[in-house]
Amino acid sequence: MTIAEFRLAIGESLWLFNFCNFCATGDPTPEGFYVCCEGRRLSDCELGMYLGVSERTVRAWRRRLERVGLIKSGIAERRSRRIWVRSPWDLVNSARTAEPESKPEGTAAREESVAAKSWVQ
């Protein structure tokens, strides 16, 4: 998946992904996930308070990130969960190997401009 495809797939749930990565600790699991907030139980409501959004929004963001494979969560107790997050570098490295299906409009002109200025380097 390219960066553009990830952007379209996760949209504003990027805020939850960033929060989880900021709080990620320890060594990765064999699947490459890091534990969020030292494994502390977090509810969607609590995450919503940190992020300034509703519990419903956090739930939608979490589900979207799980669907794309950037986080995983497990029920810890009643309405709380433990969250594991993938490193953003995994996203970047996987996107580097993916080729976009088509270039956005105006890309050719930018590439020519960059090529013309390459003598500066």
Residue pairs with C-beta under 8 A, 6 or more apart in sequence:
1 9
1 68
1 94
1 95
1 98
2 95
2 98
2 99
2 100
3 91
3 92
3 95
4 100
5 98
6 68
6 91
6 95
7 14
9 64
9 67
9 68
10 17
10 64
10 65
10 68
10 70
11 64
12 61
13 60
13 61
13 62
13 64
13 65
15 51
15 53
15 61
16 47
16 51
16 58
16 61
16 62
16 65
16 71
17 65
17 70
17 71
17 85
17 88
19 47
19 50
19 51
20 36
20 71
20 83
20 85
21 34
21 85
21 87
21 88
23 36
23 37
24 34
24 35
24 36
24 85
24 87
25 34
25 35
25 36
25 37
25 38
26 34
26 35
26 38
27 34
28 34
28 87
29 84
32 86
32 87
32 90
33 71
33 72
33 84
33 85
33 86
34 84
34 85
34 86
34 87
35 82
35 83
35 84
36 42
36 71
36 82
36 83
36 84
36 85
37 83
39 82
40 82
41 76
41 77
41 80
41 81
41 82
42 80
42 81
42 82
42 83
43 55
43 79
43 80
43 81
44 55
44 56
44 58
44 59
44 62
44 79
44 81
45 55
45 58
45 79
46 80
47 58
47 62
48 54
48 55
48 57
48 58
51 58
53 61
62 71
62 73
62 83
65 71
66 72
66 73
69 86
70 85
70 86
70 91
71 83
71 84
71 85
71 86
72 83
72 84
73 81
73 82
73 83
73 84
74 81
74 82
75 81
76 82
